[in-house]
């Protein structure tokens, strides 16, 4: 049996640069709400479906079938993403269309320094 040696990990160099400075409580709460909103597999799928659609926007009517979920369930997840400001909605006739809010996504990218 061969023993493996462990190397020392420099934790600060692995942490995202966006967390290099201490966060104030209001900023931490705002970022936590953003991260909570995307910390769901269905919502991540919705985001990817919207972003990969024509013109990076999708109608709610086109989001239920790929997820194999009911319209009320999809609408609930879209509402959570909208309230977090991660997607924007626009009513066109009887349908609602969704697109990503690029500014809010930049906040997450800044946090993770992507």
N, C-alpha and C positions, 0 to 999 in steps of 0.2 A: 504494500500500500504506500502510495506516494503522498506526502503532505504538501499542500499548496501554501505558499506564503501570500499574505495579504499586503497590498501596497497601501501607503498612506494616501488618503483622499484629501485634497485641499477644498473643503466645503465652500468657503467664500468664493472661490473661483468658479464653482459650479452653479451658484445661485444667480438668478436673473439680475441684471444690472438695474432694472426698474425697481428693485427692492433694496438697493444699496443704501438708501437713506430712510430714516424712520418715517413711517406714514402717520399722519394725524388721524384721529378717529373718524371724522366725517369722510375723508378720502378712503380710508380702509373699508368703511361700510359701503360706500358707493362701488368700489371695486369688487367687494364680496358679492353684492347683488348682481353684478354683471357675470361673475364667475358661476354663481348659483344658477342663473338663467341658462347657461350653456352646459351645465353639468348634468345633462340628461340625454340619453341616446336618441330619443325621438327628436328632441330639439336640435341636436347636432345634425341629424339626417335632414330635418327641415331646412336648416341653414345651407347645407350642401346642395339640396335640391333647388332652392331659390337661387343660389349663386351660380349654379351650373345651367340654369334655364336661359332661354333666349332673352337677351337684353338684361340678364341678371335679375329677372323679376318673374314671379309666378302667381297664378290665380289659385285661390284656395281650392277651387274645383279640380285642379291638376295635382294636388298634393295628397289627397286621400288614398288613391289607388296605389301609388308606389310604396306607401307605408302600410297598406292593408289595415288602415284604421278608419273609424267612423268620422264623419265631418265634424261633429261636436268635439271629439277628442283632439282632432287636428286644430280646430279653432281655439281650444283651450291652450294648447302649446304655443300657438301663434300669438295669443293674447299675452302670455308670459314674456315672450321675446319682445313684443311691442312695448309692453310696460317697462321693460329694462332698457328700452331705447336701442336695441340691437337690430331691429328691423323696423321699416316704415310701411304703412298701409295707405292705399289709395282706393277709394270706392269708384268703380266704373260701371255704371248701370246697376245691375243687381249683384255683381261680383266684386270681391275685394282682391286687389293685387298687392303683393308684398315684394320688397327689395331690402337689401342690407343697408344699414346706416353705417357708411364707411367711417365716419368720424368716431363713432363708439367703438368700432373694431380697432381703430388706431390706438384707442386708450388701452385696450387689452394688449395690443402689440407692444406698446410703450412699456407697460408693466413687465412683460416678459422679455423686452428688449429684442424683439424679433426683427 
